[in-house]
């Protein structure tokens, strides 16, 4: 990722009739809606920030190099927005929770270095 004097260099997404300036680090969630994807920012916004005319697979190809991970067939999450993982649930830093399907769990976990606490046996 290249830096510019204003911060991270923007990504331009060709959305058919327009070129959309897109800063992936500003968003937390991309959700598929048929042949389109809705992009969400922080919790509390019930409407997407924008809708892109791309299928989720194509957006994943583009956004995975920007730290997005696929958590199920319909959603991509910005890795930097993940606060907790427990069971098959991801909790974002803003409190939203989403389900990780088993097919994508290994990919999600590969995004992190995991420090495991050893517990003493109590006898």
C-alpha positions as a Python dict, from the first residue, in 0.01 Angstrom:
ca = {
    (1, 'X'): (0, 0, 0),
    (2, 'X'): (148, 334, -103),
    (3, 'X'): (134, 642, 118),
    (4, 'X'): (57, 988, -13),
    (5, 'X'): (103, 1322, 161),
    (6, 'X'): (-265, 1307, 268),
    (7, 'X'): (-242, 957, 420),
    (8, 'X'): (-310, 626, 250),
    (9, 'X'): (-324, 638, -128),
    (10, 'X'): (-687, 601, -241),
    (11, 'X'): (-826, 319, -446),
    (12, 'X'): (-1039, 417, -746),
    (13, 'X'): (-1320, 175, -823),
    (14, 'X'): (-1473, 181, -1170),
    (15, 'X'): (-1844, 146, -1104),
    (16, 'X'): (-1968, 158, -1462),
    (17, 'X'): (-2061, 522, -1518),
    (18, 'X'): (-1824, 667, -1261),
    (19, 'X'): (-1487, 630, -1091),
    (20, 'X'): (-1544, 622, -716),
    (21, 'X'): (-1265, 731, -481),
    (22, 'X'): (-1257, 463, -213),
    (23, 'X'): (-1049, 450, 105),
    (24, 'X'): (-1086, 89, 228),
    (25, 'X'): (-952, 167, 576),
    (26, 'X'): (-1249, 396, 642),
    (27, 'X'): (-1505, 117, 616),
    (28, 'X'): (-1576, -186, 833),
    (29, 'X'): (-1813, -408, 636),
    (30, 'X'): (-1907, -499, 279),
    (31, 'X'): (-2231, -694, 239),
    (32, 'X'): (-2351, -864, -82),
    (33, 'X'): (-2692, -784, -220),
    (34, 'X'): (-2724, -986, -540),
    (35, 'X'): (-2496, -842, -808),
    (36, 'X'): (-2426, -538, -590),
    (37, 'X'): (-2243, -480, -262),
    (38, 'X'): (-2330, -235, 11),
    (39, 'X'): (-2042, -71, 199),
    (40, 'X'): (-2091, 23, 563),
    (41, 'X'): (-1894, 242, 801),
    (42, 'X'): (-1967, 266, 1172),
    (43, 'X'): (-2254, 113, 1369),
    (44, 'X'): (-2562, 325, 1387),
    (45, 'X'): (-2573, 388, 1016),
    (46, 'X'): (-2862, 181, 893),
    (47, 'X'): (-2797, 275, 533),
    (48, 'X'): (-2481, 184, 344),
    (49, 'X'): (-2226, 455, 271),
    (50, 'X'): (-2236, 346, -92),
    (51, 'X'): (-2349, 63, -316),
    (52, 'X'): (-2111, -80, -575),
    (53, 'X'): (-2210, -277, -885),
    (54, 'X'): (-1968, -560, -812),
    (55, 'X'): (-2026, -913, -689),
    (56, 'X'): (-1876, -998, -349),
    (57, 'X'): (-1612, -1229, -502),
    (58, 'X'): (-1472, -954, -725),
    (59, 'X'): (-1462, -703, -439),
    (60, 'X'): (-1284, -960, -225),
    (61, 'X'): (-1016, -994, -494),
    (62, 'X'): (-965, -617, -479),
    (63, 'X'): (-1002, -557, -103),
    (64, 'X'): (-815, -858, 38),
    (65, 'X'): (-485, -679, -22),
    (66, 'X'): (-626, -390, 186),
    (67, 'X'): (-691, -612, 489),
    (68, 'X'): (-1044, -732, 421),
    (69, 'X'): (-1130, -1092, 505),
    (70, 'X'): (-1428, -1292, 390),
    (71, 'X'): (-1627, -1426, 684),
    (72, 'X'): (-1918, -1590, 499),
    (73, 'X'): (-2070, -1603, 151),
    (74, 'X'): (-2216, -1254, 184),
    (75, 'X'): (-1978, -1042, 395),
    (76, 'X'): (-1628, -900, 397),
    (77, 'X'): (-1490, -740, 712),
    (78, 'X'): (-1201, -500, 753),
    (79, 'X'): (-951, -696, 964),
    (80, 'X'): (-860, -381, 1158),
    (81, 'X'): (-1223, -351, 1276),
    (82, 'X'): (-1238, -697, 1437),
    (83, 'X'): (-1237, -672, 1817),
    (84, 'X'): (-1323, -1028, 1924),
    (85, 'X'): (-1372, -1374, 1782),
    (86, 'X'): (-1560, -1628, 1988),
    (87, 'X'): (-1704, -1950, 1856),
    (88, 'X'): (-1833, -1869, 1511),
    (89, 'X'): (-1895, -1503, 1586),
    (90, 'X'): (-1693, -1194, 1501),
    (91, 'X'): (-1754, -886, 1711),
    (92, 'X'): (-1645, -562, 1550),
    (93, 'X'): (-1493, -281, 1753),
    (94, 'X'): (-1821, -91, 1720),
    (95, 'X'): (-2015, -381, 1879),
    (96, 'X'): (-2177, -532, 1570),
    (97, 'X'): (-2167, -911, 1560),
    (98, 'X'): (-2156, -1134, 1252),
    (99, 'X'): (-2135, -1506, 1196),
    (100, 'X'): (-1825, -1674, 1053),
    (101, 'X'): (-1917, -1982, 853),
    (102, 'X'): (-1691, -2287, 899),
    (103, 'X'): (-1569, -2263, 538),
    (104, 'X'): (-1412, -1922, 609),
    (105, 'X'): (-1302, -1964, 974),
    (106, 'X'): (-949, -2080, 895),
    (107, 'X'): (-894, -1785, 660),
    (108, 'X'): (-1016, -1543, 926),
    (109, 'X'): (-791, -1691, 1195),
    (110, 'X'): (-491, -1679, 959),
    (111, 'X'): (-517, -1297, 968),
    (112, 'X'): (-395, -1286, 1328),
    (113, 'X'): (-105, -1395, 1543),
    (114, 'X'): (-266, -1574, 1836),
    (115, 'X'): (-111, -1573, 2182),
    (116, 'X'): (-253, -1857, 2390),
    (117, 'X'): (-234, -1857, 2766),
    (118, 'X'): (-120, -2184, 2918),
    (119, 'X'): (-325, -2277, 3219),
    (120, 'X'): (-180, -2462, 3516),
    (121, 'X'): (-339, -2790, 3612),
    (122, 'X'): (-489, -2759, 3955),
    (123, 'X'): (-483, -3075, 4162),
}
